[in-house]
Amino acid sequence: MINYTLKQLYSYESVIRLGGFTSASKELHITQPAVYMQIQQLQDSIGAKLFDINGKKISATFIGKKLYETAVKTISTLENSKLEMDEILSPDSGHLQIAVATTANSFISALLAKFKKEFPKMTFYIDVTNRQSLLNNLKNNNADLVIMGEPPKNIPLISQAFMKNPLIAIAHPENELLNKKRVSIKDLAKETLLTREVGSGTRITIEKFTGLNFNSDIQINSNEAIVEAVQAGLGIGFVSMHSVNLQLKNNIIRQLNVAPFPIVRQWHIVHHAEAELSPIARKFKQFVIENTKAEKYL
């Protein structure tokens, strides 16, 4: 069995590339005898002669050339890995893994675009997904940061609320309820009610605050699909105001004035309590908190 150390490979690669022990010792910042000792130990471990000396010139033997190729590949892999890790740990670059609730995607995308301008070297992957997937990300520590509504209580987390999240009722512009001066929960209960799938944060909140029983078999797994269903006149929808600002401004849909809506929740930026955030993740977390204080993304 052949055993050799990284120090031995570094020494051998330097000696063969530079053609001498003196040059290698200067490059490696160790003494010439120390370099020679590393090469001798490597040669003993291999059990074959690795270099020839012709005057002051050192060259690799046939076996030595094979080992030199291995040394070059190994050192290259290690150096590239170090560069990648340095970039990840750099406060101005690195890679960010973010998991985001679908209702938060619009304003998080805007924040990321602004953050990217300040730190152009950074890269990120954003997973826009449902609550169950967000919970899985937190349990398994698969994302640096998670943007969500109400965080779970059964996972050790570090969570900070950073912005209001108004939940509203929306209707087709020609829906008759818009003509009523006062709309009640009883009025809503007579309509086809459209919201997210069972287990979603939006649905849980509506059931908690209104006692509404969702009287249709329709379950929709995206806010875009809910808005489209409301536009088609299929029923009354319940969404985060953040996800429909544009449609409300263009009168594609209308907000229903019905108590207790808007139900105001909070957006949270969350990560596992045992996770150590990278410098770029810490910067983005602070960036989100500071840039949403004035609620300009509402």
Secondary structure, 3 states (H helix, E strand, C coil): CCCCCHHHHHHHHHHHHHCCHHHHHHHHCCCHHHHHHHHHHHHHHHCCCCEEEECCEEEECHHHHHHHHHHHHHHHHHHHHHHHHHHHHCCCCCEEEEEEEHHHHHHHHHHHHHHHHHCCCCEEEEEEECHHHHHHHHHHCCCCEEEECCCCCCCCEEEEEEEEEEEEEEECCCCHHHHCCCECHHHHHCCCEECECCCCHHHHHHHHHHCCCCCCCCCECCHHHHHHHHHCCCCEEEEEHHHCHHHHHCCCCEECCECCCCEEEEEEEEEECCCCCCHHHHHHHHHHHHHCCCCCCC
